[in-house]
């Protein structure tokens, strides 16, 4: 939450990035991806204003030093073709933060609270323990989504989130097998 709030009212590219420099599918209607500027989800950013980039945080740091509305030249790789695009920087507003981060964070928190509640009501049941683990896995998955597209504040955030995504189906199957008892 603390790292995410540092983005509020600051310039950003108008899109979010996965590491390494791949455009996220997460977007809002007023962002660059939705404005018909030629940018698509999963485009790989190669250069920003003539500087080669290999990590997403490099793109964000270049943009952070530019005023809002500054046109930025990008070279992207899409389907083995290099494409040049010019996209102005945007301001990451409180509304953007709440829509992109807040909703997912609250959903993740609800999962954690639900899992903990069930466990504390019936701590001796195997199904309660599995349900707690399942809800924790889904909660972490939702709560970390913003981090692995923006701040990269947790060193292993992508690994933790991916681990949660990997365990979720197995935990659902296991819960289905132990719950009726």
N, C-alpha and C positions, 0 to 999 in steps of 0.2 A: 504494500500500500504506500509506504513512504517513498520508495523509488518511483512508483507510478505517478504520485502527485507532483513530483518534480517536473513532469512533462507539461503540466497545465499552464496555459498561456505562453508557451514557448513555441518557437518554430519547429516544424517537422516536415518531412518530404511530401506529405499528403497521402501517404500509404505506409503500411507496416511491413517489416521484413523479418523473415526467418533467417537464422544463421545457416549457411553463409550466403548472404546477400540475395535471397530469393524473395520476391514479392509475395506477401501473405494474401490469402483469400479474404481475410477480414477487412471490410471496408464499410464506410458510411456513404449515403447518397451524395454528400457534398465534397467528398474526397476525390483525389485525382483519378483513381481507378474508375469511378462511376461517372466522371465528367467527359468521357470520350476523348481523352488526351493520348490514347494509344497504348496505355499501360494495361497489362493483364496480369492476373494471378499467376504465380510461378515463373514470371520473367526473372532472369538472373541479371543483376546489375554488375556490369564490368567496370565502368568508369563513371565518376561524378565530377563534373567540371574539369575534365582532362586528367583527373587523378585516378589511377587504378585502385580498386578496392577489393579486398578479399574477405572482409568481415562486415557484418551489418552495423556494428557500433561505429565503424569508420564513416559510414554514410551518415549516420545520425550526428556524429561530431562535426562533420563538414557543414551540415544543414544548420546545426545549432548556432553557428557563428554568422548566419545570414539573416537579414531582416525578412519579416513575413512578406510574401509576394515577390521575392527575388526569383527570377527565372533560373533554373538549374538545368544544365545539359547532362543528360544521361546517355550512356551507351549500354544497351541491354542485349542479352542473348536470348533469342526465342526460336525454337525449332532450327538450331544451327545457323541462324541468320543474325547478323549484328544490325541493330536498329538504333537510330539516334532519336531521342525525344527531348523536348524542353518542357519542364513541368515547374510551375512556381511553388515556392514553399508556402506552407499554410500554418495557421496557428492551431495548436492542439488545445481545444477549449475544455472547460469543465463538463460541458455536455458530451463532448467526444469521450472524455475519460469515463463518465458515468455509463454511457452506452456501450463502450468497448470493454471496460474493465469492471465497472461497478456491478452490472447485471450478472456477469459470470462469477464474480467474487461472492456475491450474495447467494447464488445458486450453490456454489461450492460449500459455503458456510452452512447452508440448510442441510446439505448432505452430511456434513460432519456432525452437526447437532442431532440430526435424526438417528444416525448410526450410534452415537454416544448415548442417546436417550434409550434406545432399544436395549443396548448392552447393559446400562445401569439398572434397567427395570428387570431384566432376566439374565444376569451375568453367568449363570451356570450352564446355559444352553449353548450347544455348539453353533446352532443357527444364529444366535445373538453375536457370537464372536465373528462368524463369517460375515454377517450383515454389517458389523462395525468395520471390518477390514474392507468390505466392498464399498461402503459409504465413504470411508477415508480415502480410498483409491480414487473414486469419482470426484470427491471434494478437492483433493490435491490437483487432479487433472484440470478441473475448472478454475481453481484459484491461481494456477501457474500459467494459464494460457497467455495472459497479457505479458508476463515476464519474458517468455521465450520468443516474443516478437518485438520487444522494445528495450527493456533495461538490461537484460542479461545479468541481473544483480546476484542471482544465486549461481555459483560456479557450475553446479551440476543440474541446473533447473531443467534443461531439456531432457536429460537422462531421467530425472525424477518423474517428470510428466509422462514421458514415454513408458516408463516402467509402470506407472499407474494405468495407462491405456492398455498395456499388455496384460496386466493382471485382471482387469475388470471383467472380460468375458469368462475367464476361468472361474473367477469368484461367483459370477452369476450362475454358472452351471453347477458349481459346488453347492451354492445356496439352494438351488432347485432340488438337489438330491437330498439335502439334510433337512430342509424346512418342513416337509410334511410330518416328520417325526417330532 
